[in-house]
Amino acid sequence: MSILDCAIIGGGPAGLTAGLYTTRGGLENVTMFEKGMPGGQITNSSEIENYPGATGEITGMELMNPWPEQCQRFGLIHKMSNVTRVSKSGDVFTIYNEDGSTDQAYSVIIGTGSSPRRVGFKGEDELFGKGVSTCATCDGFFYKGKEVAVIGGGDTALEEALYLAKICSKVYIIHRRDTFRSAPNTIKRIENTDNIELVLDSTPDEVYGDKMGVTGIRVKNKNGEMRDIIVPGVFTFVGNDVNNETLKQDDGSFLCEMNDQGQVIVDITMKTSVPGLFATGDMRISAPKQVISAAGDGAVAALQAISYMDELLN
Ligand SMILES: Cc1cc2nc3c(=O)[nH]c(=O)nc-3n(C[C@H](O)[C@H](O)[C@H](O)COP(=O)(O)OP(=O)(O)OC[C@H]3O[C@@H](n4cnc5c(N)ncnc54)[C@H](O)[C@@H]3O)c2cc1C
């Protein structure tokens, strides 16, 4: 079995861009391992407006469609495989595929993304992408001048509510407690923002809509009283799971250093604590969780992987 110059794990914007830059930059034996169709989570989005140059009404799927073919033109191999683990011994990484086979590589660029947690109320899944969102930067602009609801009470929920309050006419923050788990300064900014209304001690019961999308959300307070909030947009921020399982080793430790939220610690060149292993996109620390930044990470990591291979093999 020949050893790959580079194994790319994940075929979202980060992995595909890493594939383009590694192959076009001279690495000859590069395989991208992707468990489904390449393109990543953005393919679930019905509209993307903030990818530079992609003007007009364009879906996430339409944005991503040409990316795999562009990489394949320069020699990227796409292997459809769910990678269960990556380990390293000496200078060589082993990639464990779900079908029991293994591959080996001198360098690995991982970009397996993240998955926003769902709250679990009625209508949430059915209306996801049609008014229910987990990303204010991505979708806030669609509600310019309109009222929206935010679900959650942590740092992310409050920061995103402040972001939305600059775009939207009013933001309702629905939170199950009467206090927030957030930095005191953020709470003060929330309290001082006129167009934010706090709906405390309340949980979402149901989000509802019509064929155009969300029309409102029904919330229940601690006394069991129901209230309908008429909004076209509902943003949920109840945590984000990093897809880091492939870095877990048999003894439960991680292959490289992670922070306490399970995000991979990298420097500005996407290097992890393990030589030859680069982490990109939504799974790394301080990720803006955007297509453009994931793609940028993929390019940076690829250039680093090319330099790493130069040093290792020459
Ligand atoms: C509904 C929605 C709307 C969004 N809107 C916008 C927007 O308007 N603008 C914007 O910039 N961003 C938007 N985003 C965010 C954007 O999609 C992400 O930031 C970006 O896709 C992250 O890219 P990534 O390559 O890091 O990870 P991902 O896109 O998550 O790709 C990871 C890939 O890895 C694969 N994978 C995971 N585990 C394994 C494994 N073990 N083995 C093999 N393959 C694996 C997955 O199948 C996936 O294809 C949106 C996201 C969603 C969900």
The ligand as an ORCA input file, in Angstrom:
! r2SCAN-3c Opt
* xyz 0 1
  C     -28.395     25.927      7.389
  C     -27.022     26.546      7.372
  C     -26.857     27.791      6.801
  C     -25.600     28.357      6.743
  N     -25.468     29.546      6.115
  C     -24.250     30.073      5.922
  C     -24.086     31.281      5.191
  O     -25.060     31.896      4.745
  N     -22.824     31.752      5.023
  C     -21.720     31.099      5.511
  O     -20.604     31.547      5.257
  N     -21.858     29.973      6.248
  C     -23.070     29.440      6.466
  N     -23.217     28.312      7.206
  C     -22.040     27.765      7.902
  C     -21.130     26.956      6.942
  O     -21.913     25.984      6.308
  C     -19.996     26.299      7.719
  O     -19.281     27.259      8.456
  C     -19.015     25.593      6.775
  O     -19.702     24.662      5.971
  C     -17.926     24.879      7.545
  O     -17.138     24.193      6.654
  P     -16.229     22.952      7.122
  O     -15.566     22.477      5.881
  O     -15.430     23.331      8.288
  O     -17.246     21.859      7.677
  P     -18.574     21.204      7.080
  O     -19.224     22.047      6.075
  O     -19.346     20.768      8.265
  O     -18.023     19.920      6.317
  C     -17.501     18.814      7.011
  C     -17.581     17.600      6.116
  O     -16.918     16.515      6.756
  C     -17.655     15.337      6.564
  N     -17.348     14.445      7.667
  C     -17.625     14.644      8.996
  N     -17.141     13.605      9.715
  C     -16.567     12.757      8.839
  C     -15.900     11.489      8.979
  N     -15.739     10.921     10.175
  N     -15.433     10.860      7.870
  C     -15.595     11.436      6.642
  N     -16.226     12.618      6.452
  C     -16.677     13.278      7.536
  C     -19.118     15.797      6.562
  O     -19.935     14.860      5.862
  C     -19.017     17.142      5.849
  O     -19.220     17.010      4.452
  C     -24.471     27.699      7.296
  C     -24.643     26.456      7.909
  C     -25.889     25.877      7.949
  C     -26.056     24.521      8.583
*
